[in-house]
Amino acid sequence: MISPSHLREIARARLKDSEVLYTNGRYDGAVYLCGYAVEVALKARICKTLKWTEFPPKGSGDYRSFKVHDLAILLKFTGLEAKIKTKFFSDWSIVELWSSESRYNPVGTASPADAQNMIDSTRNLLKAVLL
């Protein structure tokens, strides 16, 4: 299992990775990694909300609901859904379209503008979620 601080570190690292990919014209990869940055940040926030010291916690509980890549589901568990969907509506509207299945999108699916918007929205959401 992984600590919340490690999850926060990973989320920030994936955002930086996406910026490097963007700078080098790898827009699909930049968008893809942004989605994972948000996913991991949401999981870190879930730990804070539920007072978990690791994700998922050890024990006999059934934590399958938390082991998903669906950003909308994870957002519900953070306790921040209302805040994110109001104060960060435009950012969330961009990021929520991400799916782990986008790894199968044809090369060239994301434009430079798509990638820049995703990076900007991811940066804003990480600031809000990782307080």
Contacts in CASP RR format, 6 or more apart in sequence:
PFRMAT RR
TARGET T0000
AUTHOR 0000-0000-0000
METHOD contacts of the structure
MODEL  1
MISPSHLREIARARLKDSEVLYTNGRYDGAVYLCGYAVEVALKARICKTL
KWTEFPPKGSGDYRSFKVHDLAILLKFTGLEAKIKTKFFSDWSIVELWSS
ESRYNPVGTASPADAQNMIDSTRNLLKAVLL
1 54 0 8 1.000
1 55 0 8 1.000
1 56 0 8 1.000
1 57 0 8 1.000
1 58 0 8 1.000
2 54 0 8 1.000
2 55 0 8 1.000
3 53 0 8 1.000
3 54 0 8 1.000
3 55 0 8 1.000
4 44 0 8 1.000
4 47 0 8 1.000
4 48 0 8 1.000
4 52 0 8 1.000
4 53 0 8 1.000
4 54 0 8 1.000
4 55 0 8 1.000
7 40 0 8 1.000
7 41 0 8 1.000
7 43 0 8 1.000
7 44 0 8 1.000
7 47 0 8 1.000
7 55 0 8 1.000
8 41 0 8 1.000
8 44 0 8 1.000
8 130 0 8 1.000
10 40 0 8 1.000
11 37 0 8 1.000
11 38 0 8 1.000
11 40 0 8 1.000
11 41 0 8 1.000
11 44 0 8 1.000
11 126 0 8 1.000
11 130 0 8 1.000
12 37 0 8 1.000
12 126 0 8 1.000
12 130 0 8 1.000
14 33 0 8 1.000
14 34 0 8 1.000
14 35 0 8 1.000
14 36 0 8 1.000
14 37 0 8 1.000
14 40 0 8 1.000
15 33 0 8 1.000
15 34 0 8 1.000
15 37 0 8 1.000
15 119 0 8 1.000
15 122 0 8 1.000
15 123 0 8 1.000
15 126 0 8 1.000
17 33 0 8 1.000
18 29 0 8 1.000
18 30 0 8 1.000
18 31 0 8 1.000
18 32 0 8 1.000
18 33 0 8 1.000
18 34 0 8 1.000
18 37 0 8 1.000
18 115 0 8 1.000
18 118 0 8 1.000
18 119 0 8 1.000
18 122 0 8 1.000
19 30 0 8 1.000
19 119 0 8 1.000
21 27 0 8 1.000
21 29 0 8 1.000
21 30 0 8 1.000
21 33 0 8 1.000
21 115 0 8 1.000
22 30 0 8 1.000
22 112 0 8 1.000
22 115 0 8 1.000
22 116 0 8 1.000
22 119 0 8 1.000
25 112 0 8 1.000
27 108 0 8 1.000
27 110 0 8 1.000
27 111 0 8 1.000
27 112 0 8 1.000
27 114 0 8 1.000
27 115 0 8 1.000
28 105 0 8 1.000
28 107 0 8 1.000
28 108 0 8 1.000
28 109 0 8 1.000
28 110 0 8 1.000
28 115 0 8 1.000
29 110 0 8 1.000
29 115 0 8 1.000
30 110 0 8 1.000
30 115 0 8 1.000
30 118 0 8 1.000
30 119 0 8 1.000
31 98 0 8 1.000
31 102 0 8 1.000
31 110 0 8 1.000
31 114 0 8 1.000
31 115 0 8 1.000
31 118 0 8 1.000
32 98 0 8 1.000
32 102 0 8 1.000
32 103 0 8 1.000
34 95 0 8 1.000
34 98 0 8 1.000
34 118 0 8 1.000
34 119 0 8 1.000
34 121 0 8 1.000
34 122 0 8 1.000
35 71 0 8 1.000
35 95 0 8 1.000
35 98 0 8 1.000
35 118 0 8 1.000
35 122 0 8 1.000
36 100 0 8 1.000
37 122 0 8 1.000
37 126 0 8 1.000
38 71 0 8 1.000
38 95 0 8 1.000
38 98 0 8 1.000
38 122 0 8 1.000
38 125 0 8 1.000
38 126 0 8 1.000
38 129 0 8 1.000
39 69 0 8 1.000
39 71 0 8 1.000
39 74 0 8 1.000
41 125 0 8 1.000
41 126 0 8 1.000
41 129 0 8 1.000
41 130 0 8 1.000
42 71 0 8 1.000
42 74 0 8 1.000
42 75 0 8 1.000
42 77 0 8 1.000
42 78 0 8 1.000
42 129 0 8 1.000
43 55 0 8 1.000
43 66 0 8 1.000
43 74 0 8 1.000
44 55 0 8 1.000
44 129 0 8 1.000
44 130 0 8 1.000
45 78 0 8 1.000
45 79 0 8 1.000
45 80 0 8 1.000
45 129 0 8 1.000
45 130 0 8 1.000
46 52 0 8 1.000
46 55 0 8 1.000
46 66 0 8 1.000
46 74 0 8 1.000
46 77 0 8 1.000
46 78 0 8 1.000
47 53 0 8 1.000
47 54 0 8 1.000
47 55 0 8 1.000
49 77 0 8 1.000
49 78 0 8 1.000
49 79 0 8 1.000
50 77 0 8 1.000
55 66 0 8 1.000
56 63 0 8 1.000
56 66 0 8 1.000
56 67 0 8 1.000
57 63 0 8 1.000
65 73 0 8 1.000
65 77 0 8 1.000
66 74 0 8 1.000
66 77 0 8 1.000
68 74 0 8 1.000
69 99 0 8 1.000
69 100 0 8 1.000
71 95 0 8 1.000
71 96 0 8 1.000
71 98 0 8 1.000
72 96 0 8 1.000
75 81 0 8 1.000
75 84 0 8 1.000
75 92 0 8 1.000
78 84 0 8 1.000
78 129 0 8 1.000
80 128 0 8 1.000
80 129 0 8 1.000
83 128 0 8 1.000
84 92 0 8 1.000
84 125 0 8 1.000
84 128 0 8 1.000
84 129 0 8 1.000
85 92 0 8 1.000
87 128 0 8 1.000
88 124 0 8 1.000
88 125 0 8 1.000
88 128 0 8 1.000
90 121 0 8 1.000
91 120 0 8 1.000
91 121 0 8 1.000
91 122 0 8 1.000
91 124 0 8 1.000
91 125 0 8 1.000
92 121 0 8 1.000
92 125 0 8 1.000
94 117 0 8 1.000
94 118 0 8 1.000
94 121 0 8 1.000
95 118 0 8 1.000
95 121 0 8 1.000
95 122 0 8 1.000
95 125 0 8 1.000
98 118 0 8 1.000
102 109 0 8 1.000
110 118 0 8 1.000
END
